[in-house]
Amino acid sequence: MQNNRASMFIPYKSLKGFDDYIVQKEKIIVERKELFEDTLIELDYKLKSIQIGDIITIIYKNHDYIKLTGKVSNINFNNKSIQIVKELIPTKDIIKIDECYSSIK
């Protein structure tokens, strides 16, 4: 009787591959962009002004150029990385910081 009861709580997935499709659609791919010296200086300034809890929109390189919006959950200047929600992104891969909303404290 316990085996039948456990099977009632197994999720039913009527559409195979739908979860993978949703994950793929979450990524917004943008065109490649060249970085010039003034852009790098501006990017460095914006990176240094970001704090944990801020909501930012960035474009970074990960095979393709991806646009991601989310809450900054960790910044590590020693490892040169920033974590937005669960995505850990090396700062060298960041192409642009579009928006930055400071957290209210």
Backbone as XML, in Angstrom:
<?xml version="1.0"?>
<chain id="A" units="angstrom">
  <residue number="1" name="MET">
    <atom name="N" x="0.814" y="-1.193" z="0.000"/>
    <atom name="CA" x="0.000" y="0.000" z="0.000"/>
    <atom name="C" x="0.862" y="1.264" z="0.000"/>
  </residue>
  <residue number="2" name="GLN">
    <atom name="N" x="2.032" y="1.219" z="0.657"/>
    <atom name="CA" x="2.883" y="2.391" z="0.701"/>
    <atom name="C" x="3.448" y="2.717" z="-0.672"/>
  </residue>
  <residue number="3" name="ASN">
    <atom name="N" x="3.749" y="1.736" z="-1.513"/>
    <atom name="CA" x="4.275" y="1.998" z="-2.855"/>
    <atom name="C" x="3.268" y="2.755" z="-3.704"/>
  </residue>
  <residue number="4" name="ASN">
    <atom name="N" x="1.989" y="2.419" z="-3.606"/>
    <atom name="CA" x="0.959" y="3.123" z="-4.363"/>
    <atom name="C" x="0.814" y="4.560" z="-3.876"/>
  </residue>
  <residue number="5" name="ARG">
    <atom name="N" x="0.909" y="4.737" z="-2.584"/>
    <atom name="CA" x="0.780" y="6.090" z="-2.021"/>
    <atom name="C" x="1.942" y="6.966" z="-2.490"/>
  </residue>
  <residue number="6" name="ALA">
    <atom name="N" x="3.149" y="6.447" z="-2.526"/>
    <atom name="CA" x="4.314" y="7.221" z="-2.966"/>
    <atom name="C" x="4.189" y="7.609" z="-4.429"/>
  </residue>
  <residue number="7" name="SER">
    <atom name="N" x="3.623" y="6.748" z="-5.251"/>
    <atom name="CA" x="3.504" y="7.053" z="-6.673"/>
    <atom name="C" x="2.507" y="8.178" z="-6.935"/>
  </residue>
  <residue number="8" name="MET">
    <atom name="N" x="1.640" y="8.468" z="-5.986"/>
    <atom name="CA" x="0.691" y="9.564" z="-6.160"/>
    <atom name="C" x="1.403" y="10.915" z="-6.154"/>
  </residue>
  <residue number="9" name="PHE">
    <atom name="N" x="2.555" y="10.988" z="-5.500"/>
    <atom name="CA" x="3.253" y="12.256" z="-5.347"/>
    <atom name="C" x="4.357" y="12.469" z="-6.368"/>
  </residue>
  <residue number="10" name="ILE">
    <atom name="N" x="4.564" y="11.547" z="-7.288"/>
    <atom name="CA" x="5.548" y="11.713" z="-8.349"/>
    <atom name="C" x="4.964" y="12.677" z="-9.383"/>
  </residue>
  <residue number="11" name="PRO">
    <atom name="N" x="5.707" y="13.725" z="-9.743"/>
    <atom name="CA" x="5.156" y="14.689" z="-10.703"/>
    <atom name="C" x="4.951" y="14.056" z="-12.080"/>
  </residue>
  <residue number="12" name="TYR">
    <atom name="N" x="3.859" y="14.413" z="-12.705"/>
    <atom name="CA" x="3.554" y="13.918" z="-14.044"/>
    <atom name="C" x="3.984" y="14.976" z="-15.052"/>
  </residue>
  <residue number="13" name="LYS">
    <atom name="N" x="4.784" y="14.566" z="-16.005"/>
    <atom name="CA" x="5.254" y="15.491" z="-17.039"/>
    <atom name="C" x="4.702" y="15.033" z="-18.382"/>
  </residue>
  <residue number="14" name="SER">
    <atom name="N" x="3.690" y="15.728" z="-18.819"/>
    <atom name="CA" x="3.045" y="15.345" z="-20.069"/>
    <atom name="C" x="3.847" y="15.793" z="-21.290"/>
  </residue>
  <residue number="15" name="LEU">
    <atom name="N" x="4.651" y="16.837" z="-21.135"/>
    <atom name="CA" x="5.446" y="17.348" z="-22.255"/>
    <atom name="C" x="6.923" y="17.061" z="-22.001"/>
  </residue>
  <residue number="16" name="LYS">
    <atom name="N" x="7.443" y="16.039" z="-22.648"/>
    <atom name="CA" x="8.860" y="15.711" z="-22.472"/>
    <atom name="C" x="9.709" y="16.782" z="-23.147"/>
  </residue>
  <residue number="17" name="GLY">
    <atom name="N" x="10.756" y="17.218" z="-22.439"/>
    <atom name="CA" x="11.647" y="18.226" z="-22.977"/>
    <atom name="C" x="11.191" y="19.650" z="-22.746"/>
  </residue>
  <residue number="18" name="PHE">
    <atom name="N" x="10.010" y="19.828" z="-22.146"/>
    <atom name="CA" x="9.490" y="21.174" z="-21.932"/>
    <atom name="C" x="10.357" y="21.965" z="-20.952"/>
  </residue>
  <residue number="19" name="ASP">
    <atom name="N" x="10.840" y="21.298" z="-19.890"/>
    <atom name="CA" x="11.694" y="21.978" z="-18.910"/>
    <atom name="C" x="12.978" y="22.476" z="-19.563"/>
  </residue>
  <residue number="20" name="ASP">
    <atom name="N" x="13.586" y="21.677" z="-20.430"/>
    <atom name="CA" x="14.796" y="22.094" z="-21.135"/>
    <atom name="C" x="14.504" y="23.274" z="-22.061"/>
  </residue>
  <residue number="21" name="TYR">
    <atom name="N" x="13.349" y="23.254" z="-22.696"/>
    <atom name="CA" x="12.937" y="24.339" z="-23.582"/>
    <atom name="C" x="12.791" y="25.652" z="-22.803"/>
  </residue>
  <residue number="22" name="ILE">
    <atom name="N" x="12.193" y="25.585" z="-21.627"/>
    <atom name="CA" x="12.002" y="26.777" z="-20.798"/>
    <atom name="C" x="13.349" y="27.348" z="-20.377"/>
  </residue>
  <residue number="23" name="VAL">
    <atom name="N" x="14.282" y="26.496" z="-19.964"/>
    <atom name="CA" x="15.609" y="26.962" z="-19.563"/>
    <atom name="C" x="16.314" y="27.630" z="-20.732"/>
  </residue>
  <residue number="24" name="GLN">
    <atom name="N" x="16.179" y="27.061" z="-21.923"/>
    <atom name="CA" x="16.803" y="27.631" z="-23.116"/>
    <atom name="C" x="16.189" y="28.988" z="-23.445"/>
  </residue>
  <residue number="25" name="LYS">
    <atom name="N" x="14.906" y="29.147" z="-23.267"/>
    <atom name="CA" x="14.220" y="30.399" z="-23.581"/>
    <atom name="C" x="14.529" y="31.492" z="-22.567"/>
  </residue>
  <residue number="26" name="GLU">
    <atom name="N" x="15.015" y="31.130" z="-21.370"/>
    <atom name="CA" x="15.348" y="32.133" z="-20.366"/>
    <atom name="C" x="16.564" y="32.945" z="-20.776"/>
  </residue>
  <residue number="27" name="LYS">
    <atom name="N" x="17.409" y="32.397" z="-21.630"/>
    <atom name="CA" x="18.612" y="33.087" z="-22.062"/>
    <atom name="C" x="18.274" y="34.009" z="-23.231"/>
  </residue>
  <residue number="28" name="ILE">
    <atom name="N" x="18.659" y="35.268" z="-23.094"/>
    <atom name="CA" x="18.450" y="36.240" z="-24.158"/>
    <atom name="C" x="19.795" y="36.458" z="-24.829"/>
  </residue>
  <residue number="29" name="ILE">
    <atom name="N" x="19.904" y="36.069" z="-26.083"/>
    <atom name="CA" x="21.162" y="36.166" z="-26.813"/>
    <atom name="C" x="21.206" y="37.505" z="-27.548"/>
  </residue>
  <residue number="30" name="VAL">
    <atom name="N" x="22.329" y="38.223" z="-27.402"/>
    <atom name="CA" x="22.494" y="39.521" z="-28.051"/>
    <atom name="C" x="23.696" y="39.475" z="-28.983"/>
  </residue>
  <residue number="31" name="GLU">
    <atom name="N" x="23.830" y="40.505" z="-29.813"/>
    <atom name="CA" x="24.922" y="40.562" z="-30.779"/>
    <atom name="C" x="26.254" y="40.869" z="-30.092"/>
  </residue>
  <residue number="32" name="ARG">
    <atom name="N" x="27.337" y="40.454" z="-30.740"/>
    <atom name="CA" x="28.688" y="40.680" z="-30.225"/>
    <atom name="C" x="29.002" y="42.171" z="-30.227"/>
  </residue>
  <residue number="33" name="LYS">
    <atom name="N" x="29.765" y="42.606" z="-29.229"/>
    <atom name="CA" x="30.092" y="44.011" z="-29.100"/>
    <atom name="C" x="31.584" y="44.162" z="-28.841"/>
  </residue>
  <residue number="34" name="GLU">
    <atom name="N" x="32.206" y="45.109" z="-29.541"/>
    <atom name="CA" x="33.624" y="45.407" z="-29.327"/>
    <atom name="C" x="33.767" y="46.329" z="-28.121"/>
  </residue>
  <residue number="35" name="LEU">
    <atom name="N" x="34.788" y="46.084" z="-27.309"/>
    <atom name="CA" x="35.035" y="46.917" z="-26.139"/>
    <atom name="C" x="36.209" y="47.851" z="-26.403"/>
  </residue>
  <residue number="36" name="PHE">
    <atom name="N" x="35.975" y="49.139" z="-26.213"/>
    <atom name="CA" x="37.012" y="50.146" z="-26.367"/>
    <atom name="C" x="37.459" y="50.614" z="-24.987"/>
  </residue>
  <residue number="37" name="GLU">
    <atom name="N" x="38.544" y="51.367" z="-24.934"/>
    <atom name="CA" x="39.137" y="51.775" z="-23.663"/>
    <atom name="C" x="38.152" y="52.541" z="-22.778"/>
  </residue>
  <residue number="38" name="ASP">
    <atom name="N" x="37.401" y="53.474" z="-23.354"/>
    <atom name="CA" x="36.453" y="54.245" z="-22.545"/>
    <atom name="C" x="35.323" y="53.365" z="-22.009"/>
  </residue>
  <residue number="39" name="THR">
    <atom name="N" x="34.925" y="52.354" z="-22.788"/>
    <atom name="CA" x="33.897" y="51.411" z="-22.347"/>
    <atom name="C" x="34.408" y="50.570" z="-21.189"/>
  </residue>
  <residue number="40" name="LEU">
    <atom name="N" x="35.673" y="50.157" z="-21.258"/>
    <atom name="CA" x="36.266" y="49.374" z="-20.180"/>
    <atom name="C" x="36.360" y="50.174" z="-18.887"/>
  </residue>
  <residue number="41" name="ILE">
    <atom name="N" x="36.684" y="51.448" z="-18.999"/>
    <atom name="CA" x="36.768" y="52.314" z="-17.814"/>
    <atom name="C" x="35.387" y="52.471" z="-17.177"/>
  </residue>
  <residue number="42" name="GLU">
    <atom name="N" x="34.371" y="52.700" z="-18.001"/>
    <atom name="CA" x="33.000" y="52.833" z="-17.502"/>
    <atom name="C" x="32.524" y="51.529" z="-16.861"/>
  </residue>
  <residue number="43" name="LEU">
    <atom name="N" x="32.841" y="50.401" z="-17.479"/>
    <atom name="CA" x="32.463" y="49.088" z="-16.954"/>
    <atom name="C" x="33.125" y="48.842" z="-15.601"/>
  </residue>
  <residue number="44" name="ASP">
    <atom name="N" x="34.399" y="49.180" z="-15.483"/>
    <atom name="CA" x="35.126" y="49.015" z="-14.231"/>
    <atom name="C" x="34.503" y="49.868" z="-13.126"/>
  </residue>
  <residue number="45" name="TYR">
    <atom name="N" x="34.125" y="51.096" z="-13.463"/>
    <atom name="CA" x="33.479" y="51.984" z="-12.491"/>
    <atom name="C" x="32.151" y="51.391" z="-12.008"/>
  </residue>
  <residue number="46" name="LYS">
    <atom name="N" x="31.347" y="50.895" z="-12.939"/>
    <atom name="CA" x="30.050" y="50.317" z="-12.583"/>
    <atom name="C" x="30.211" y="49.058" z="-11.746"/>
  </residue>
  <residue number="47" name="LEU">
    <atom name="N" x="31.205" y="48.233" z="-12.081"/>
    <atom name="CA" x="31.443" y="47.008" z="-11.306"/>
    <atom name="C" x="31.803" y="47.329" z="-9.864"/>
  </residue>
  <residue number="48" name="LYS">
    <atom name="N" x="32.604" y="48.365" z="-9.672"/>
    <atom name="CA" x="33.028" y="48.742" z="-8.319"/>
    <atom name="C" x="31.895" y="49.367" z="-7.513"/>
  </residue>
  <residue number="49" name="SER">
    <atom name="N" x="30.877" y="49.879" z="-8.185"/>
    <atom name="CA" x="29.768" y="50.524" z="-7.469"/>
    <atom name="C" x="28.636" y="49.542" z="-7.129"/>
  </residue>
  <residue number="50" name="ILE">
    <atom name="N" x="28.695" y="48.320" z="-7.649"/>
    <atom name="CA" x="27.651" y="47.324" z="-7.390"/>
    <atom name="C" x="27.803" y="46.774" z="-5.980"/>
  </residue>
  <residue number="51" name="GLN">
    <atom name="N" x="26.667" y="46.591" z="-5.310"/>
    <atom name="CA" x="26.657" y="46.024" z="-3.962"/>
    <atom name="C" x="25.756" y="44.796" z="-3.946"/>
  </residue>
  <residue number="52" name="ILE">
    <atom name="N" x="25.984" y="43.931" z="-2.972"/>
    <atom name="CA" x="25.133" y="42.750" z="-2.808"/>
    <atom name="C" x="23.710" y="43.225" z="-2.530"/>
  </residue>
  <residue number="53" name="GLY">
    <atom name="N" x="22.759" y="42.647" z="-3.231"/>
    <atom name="CA" x="21.355" y="43.022" z="-3.103"/>
    <atom name="C" x="20.865" y="43.913" z="-4.226"/>
  </residue>
  <residue number="54" name="ASP">
    <atom name="N" x="21.785" y="44.512" z="-4.979"/>
    <atom name="CA" x="21.385" y="45.335" z="-6.121"/>
    <atom name="C" x="20.778" y="44.464" z="-7.210"/>
  </residue>
  <residue number="55" name="ILE">
    <atom name="N" x="19.864" y="45.025" z="-7.955"/>
    <atom name="CA" x="19.292" y="44.335" z="-9.107"/>
    <atom name="C" x="19.927" y="44.952" z="-10.345"/>
  </residue>
  <residue number="56" name="ILE">
    <atom name="N" x="20.583" y="44.111" z="-11.144"/>
    <atom name="CA" x="21.302" y="44.618" z="-12.313"/>
    <atom name="C" x="20.918" y="43.835" z="-13.564"/>
  </residue>
  <residue number="57" name="THR">
    <atom name="N" x="21.156" y="44.471" z="-14.692"/>
    <atom name="CA" x="21.022" y="43.831" z="-15.993"/>
    <atom name="C" x="22.386" y="43.901" z="-16.653"/>
  </residue>
  <residue number="58" name="ILE">
    <atom name="N" x="22.934" y="42.732" z="-16.994"/>
    <atom name="CA" x="24.251" y="42.701" z="-17.622"/>
    <atom name="C" x="24.211" y="41.888" z="-18.903"/>
  </residue>
  <residue number="59" name="ILE">
    <atom name="N" x="25.208" y="42.120" z="-19.732"/>
    <atom name="CA" x="25.441" y="41.298" z="-20.915"/>
    <atom name="C" x="26.813" y="40.678" z="-20.714"/>
  </residue>
  <residue number="60" name="TYR">
    <atom name="N" x="26.880" y="39.348" z="-20.827"/>
    <atom name="CA" x="28.144" y="38.654" z="-20.632"/>
    <atom name="C" x="28.336" y="37.576" z="-21.682"/>
  </residue>
  <residue number="61" name="LYS">
    <atom name="N" x="29.594" y="37.149" z="-21.819"/>
    <atom name="CA" x="29.939" y="36.155" z="-22.833"/>
    <atom name="C" x="29.980" y="34.769" z="-22.199"/>
  </residue>
  <residue number="62" name="ASN">
    <atom name="N" x="29.200" y="33.855" z="-22.773"/>
    <atom name="CA" x="29.194" y="32.452" z="-22.376"/>
    <atom name="C" x="28.826" y="31.674" z="-23.635"/>
  </residue>
  <residue number="63" name="HIS">
    <atom name="N" x="29.789" y="31.390" z="-24.478"/>
    <atom name="CA" x="29.603" y="30.841" z="-25.829"/>
    <atom name="C" x="28.894" y="31.877" z="-26.704"/>
  </residue>
  <residue number="64" name="ASP">
    <atom name="N" x="27.719" y="32.329" z="-26.278"/>
    <atom name="CA" x="26.998" y="33.426" z="-26.931"/>
    <atom name="C" x="27.040" y="34.612" z="-25.979"/>
  </residue>
  <residue number="65" name="TYR">
    <atom name="N" x="26.545" y="35.750" z="-26.419"/>
    <atom name="CA" x="26.417" y="36.910" z="-25.550"/>
    <atom name="C" x="25.015" y="36.878" z="-24.959"/>
  </residue>
  <residue number="66" name="ILE">
    <atom name="N" x="24.937" y="36.806" z="-23.637"/>
    <atom name="CA" x="23.670" y="36.601" z="-22.953"/>
    <atom name="C" x="23.337" y="37.809" z="-22.089"/>
  </residue>
  <residue number="67" name="LYS">
    <atom name="N" x="22.066" y="38.213" z="-22.109"/>
    <atom name="CA" x="21.576" y="39.301" z="-21.270"/>
    <atom name="C" x="20.870" y="38.689" z="-20.068"/>
  </residue>
  <residue number="68" name="LEU">
    <atom name="N" x="21.265" y="39.125" z="-18.867"/>
    <atom name="CA" x="20.730" y="38.549" z="-17.639"/>
    <atom name="C" x="20.349" y="39.665" z="-16.678"/>
  </residue>
  <residue number="69" name="THR">
    <atom name="N" x="19.166" y="39.562" z="-16.095"/>
    <atom name="CA" x="18.712" y="40.504" z="-15.076"/>
    <atom name="C" x="18.458" y="39.729" z="-13.801"/>
  </residue>
  <residue number="70" name="GLY">
    <atom name="N" x="18.972" y="40.239" z="-12.694"/>
    <atom name="CA" x="18.747" y="39.563" z="-11.422"/>
    <atom name="C" x="19.392" y="40.291" z="-10.266"/>
  </residue>
  <residue number="71" name="LYS">
    <atom name="N" x="19.214" y="39.710" z="-9.093"/>
    <atom name="CA" x="19.733" y="40.284" z="-7.862"/>
    <atom name="C" x="21.146" y="39.776" z="-7.613"/>
  </residue>
  <residue number="72" name="VAL">
    <atom name="N" x="22.041" y="40.672" z="-7.274"/>
    <atom name="CA" x="23.431" y="40.302" z="-6.990"/>
    <atom name="C" x="23.462" y="39.608" z="-5.638"/>
  </residue>
  <residue number="73" name="SER">
    <atom name="N" x="23.900" y="38.339" z="-5.638"/>
    <atom name="CA" x="23.944" y="37.592" z="-4.389"/>
    <atom name="C" x="25.357" y="37.480" z="-3.826"/>
  </residue>
  <residue number="74" name="ASN">
    <atom name="N" x="26.385" y="37.744" z="-4.652"/>
    <atom name="CA" x="27.761" y="37.700" z="-4.159"/>
    <atom name="C" x="28.683" y="38.429" z="-5.137"/>
  </residue>
  <residue number="75" name="ILE">
    <atom name="N" x="29.668" y="39.119" z="-4.579"/>
    <atom name="CA" x="30.719" y="39.744" z="-5.374"/>
    <atom name="C" x="32.043" y="39.322" z="-4.760"/>
  </residue>
  <residue number="76" name="ASN">
    <atom name="N" x="32.937" y="38.779" z="-5.582"/>
    <atom name="CA" x="34.235" y="38.348" z="-5.089"/>
    <atom name="C" x="35.313" y="39.019" z="-5.931"/>
  </residue>
  <residue number="77" name="PHE">
    <atom name="N" x="35.956" y="40.043" z="-5.367"/>
    <atom name="CA" x="36.985" y="40.771" z="-6.105"/>
    <atom name="C" x="38.282" y="39.971" z="-6.179"/>
  </residue>
  <residue number="78" name="ASN">
    <atom name="N" x="38.508" y="39.056" z="-5.226"/>
    <atom name="CA" x="39.709" y="38.219" z="-5.274"/>
    <atom name="C" x="39.656" y="37.230" z="-6.433"/>
  </residue>
  <residue number="79" name="ASN">
    <atom name="N" x="38.518" y="36.574" z="-6.600"/>
    <atom name="CA" x="38.338" y="35.613" z="-7.707"/>
    <atom name="C" x="37.837" y="36.296" z="-8.972"/>
  </residue>
  <residue number="80" name="LYS">
    <atom name="N" x="37.571" y="37.589" z="-8.884"/>
    <atom name="CA" x="37.067" y="38.375" z="-10.009"/>
    <atom name="C" x="35.801" y="37.764" z="-10.602"/>
  </residue>
  <residue number="81" name="SER">
    <atom name="N" x="34.790" y="37.629" z="-9.734"/>
    <atom name="CA" x="33.526" y="37.063" z="-10.180"/>
    <atom name="C" x="32.372" y="37.764" z="-9.475"/>
  </residue>
  <residue number="82" name="ILE">
    <atom name="N" x="31.217" y="37.673" z="-10.104"/>
    <atom name="CA" x="29.986" y="38.218" z="-9.553"/>
    <atom name="C" x="28.911" y="37.158" z="-9.709"/>
  </residue>
  <residue number="83" name="GLN">
    <atom name="N" x="28.082" y="37.002" z="-8.695"/>
    <atom name="CA" x="27.024" y="36.010" z="-8.748"/>
    <atom name="C" x="25.687" y="36.725" z="-8.770"/>
  </residue>
  <residue number="84" name="ILE">
    <atom name="N" x="24.913" y="36.433" z="-9.821"/>
    <atom name="CA" x="23.564" y="36.981" z="-9.956"/>
    <atom name="C" x="22.609" y="35.814" z="-9.795"/>
  </residue>
  <residue number="85" name="VAL">
    <atom name="N" x="21.856" y="35.844" z="-8.725"/>
    <atom name="CA" x="20.995" y="34.759" z="-8.282"/>
    <atom name="C" x="21.872" y="33.510" z="-8.144"/>
  </residue>
  <residue number="86" name="LYS">
    <atom name="N" x="21.794" y="32.550" z="-9.053"/>
    <atom name="CA" x="22.609" y="31.329" z="-8.964"/>
    <atom name="C" x="23.704" y="31.285" z="-10.022"/>
  </residue>
  <residue number="87" name="GLU">
    <atom name="N" x="23.735" y="32.258" z="-10.910"/>
    <atom name="CA" x="24.684" y="32.262" z="-12.030"/>
    <atom name="C" x="25.980" y="32.970" z="-11.618"/>
  </residue>
  <residue number="88" name="LEU">
    <atom name="N" x="27.097" y="32.229" z="-11.609"/>
    <atom name="CA" x="28.403" y="32.788" z="-11.276"/>
    <atom name="C" x="29.082" y="33.218" z="-12.570"/>
  </residue>
  <residue number="89" name="ILE">
    <atom name="N" x="29.427" y="34.499" z="-12.658"/>
    <atom name="CA" x="29.960" y="35.067" z="-13.893"/>
    <atom name="C" x="31.313" y="35.705" z="-13.613"/>
  </residue>
  <residue number="90" name="PRO">
    <atom name="N" x="32.355" y="35.277" z="-14.347"/>
    <atom name="CA" x="33.651" y="35.956" z="-14.215"/>
    <atom name="C" x="33.534" y="37.391" z="-14.726"/>
  </residue>
  <residue number="91" name="THR">
    <atom name="N" x="34.151" y="38.327" z="-14.027"/>
    <atom name="CA" x="34.037" y="39.735" z="-14.421"/>
    <atom name="C" x="34.673" y="39.998" z="-15.784"/>
  </residue>
  <residue number="92" name="LYS">
    <atom name="N" x="35.640" y="39.188" z="-16.189"/>
    <atom name="CA" x="36.275" y="39.379" z="-17.501"/>
    <atom name="C" x="35.312" y="39.069" z="-18.645"/>
  </residue>
  <residue number="93" name="ASP">
    <atom name="N" x="34.240" y="38.322" z="-18.364"/>
    <atom name="CA" x="33.265" y="37.972" z="-19.392"/>
    <atom name="C" x="32.133" y="38.989" z="-19.515"/>
  </residue>
  <residue number="94" name="ILE">
    <atom name="N" x="32.073" y="39.955" z="-18.604"/>
    <atom name="CA" x="31.010" y="40.961" z="-18.638"/>
    <atom name="C" x="31.320" y="41.982" z="-19.723"/>
  </residue>
  <residue number="95" name="ILE">
    <atom name="N" x="30.371" y="42.189" z="-20.607"/>
    <atom name="CA" x="30.519" y="43.118" z="-21.723"/>
    <atom name="C" x="29.890" y="44.469" z="-21.398"/>
  </residue>
  <residue number="96" name="LYS">
    <atom name="N" x="28.732" y="44.450" z="-20.727"/>
    <atom name="CA" x="28.009" y="45.697" z="-20.469"/>
    <atom name="C" x="27.125" y="45.531" z="-19.242"/>
  </residue>
  <residue number="97" name="ILE">
    <atom name="N" x="27.024" y="46.595" z="-18.471"/>
    <atom name="CA" x="26.060" y="46.660" z="-17.378"/>
    <atom name="C" x="25.021" y="47.677" z="-17.801"/>
  </residue>
  <residue number="98" name="ASP">
    <atom name="N" x="23.815" y="47.187" z="-18.119"/>
    <atom name="CA" x="22.753" y="48.056" z="-18.628"/>
    <atom name="C" x="22.104" y="48.866" z="-17.530"/>
  </residue>
  <residue number="99" name="GLU">
    <atom name="N" x="21.601" y="48.192" z="-16.506"/>
    <atom name="CA" x="20.839" y="48.873" z="-15.468"/>
    <atom name="C" x="21.332" y="48.406" z="-14.112"/>
  </residue>
  <residue number="100" name="CYS">
    <atom name="N" x="21.210" y="49.280" z="-13.134"/>
    <atom name="CA" x="21.588" y="48.932" z="-11.783"/>
    <atom name="C" x="20.634" y="49.633" z="-10.833"/>
  </residue>
  <residue number="101" name="TYR">
    <atom name="N" x="19.871" y="48.869" z="-10.069"/>
    <atom name="CA" x="18.963" y="49.418" z="-9.080"/>
    <atom name="C" x="19.510" y="49.071" z="-7.718"/>
  </residue>
  <residue number="102" name="SER">
    <atom name="N" x="19.888" y="50.086" z="-6.961"/>
    <atom name="CA" x="20.458" y="49.869" z="-5.637"/>
    <atom name="C" x="19.403" y="49.314" z="-4.691"/>
  </residue>
  <residue number="103" name="SER">
    <atom name="N" x="19.888" y="48.458" z="-3.809"/>
    <atom name="CA" x="18.988" y="47.892" z="-2.798"/>
    <atom name="C" x="18.660" y="48.969" z="-1.761"/>
  </residue>
  <residue number="104" name="ILE">
    <atom name="N" x="17.482" y="48.874" z="-1.204"/>
    <atom name="CA" x="17.054" y="49.826" z="-0.191"/>
    <atom name="C" x="17.406" y="49.235" z="1.169"/>
  </residue>
  <residue number="105" name="LYS">
    <atom name="N" x="18.145" y="49.989" z="1.957"/>
    <atom name="CA" x="18.579" y="49.476" z="3.264"/>
    <atom name="C" x="18.000" y="50.318" z="4.361"/>
  </residue>
</chain>
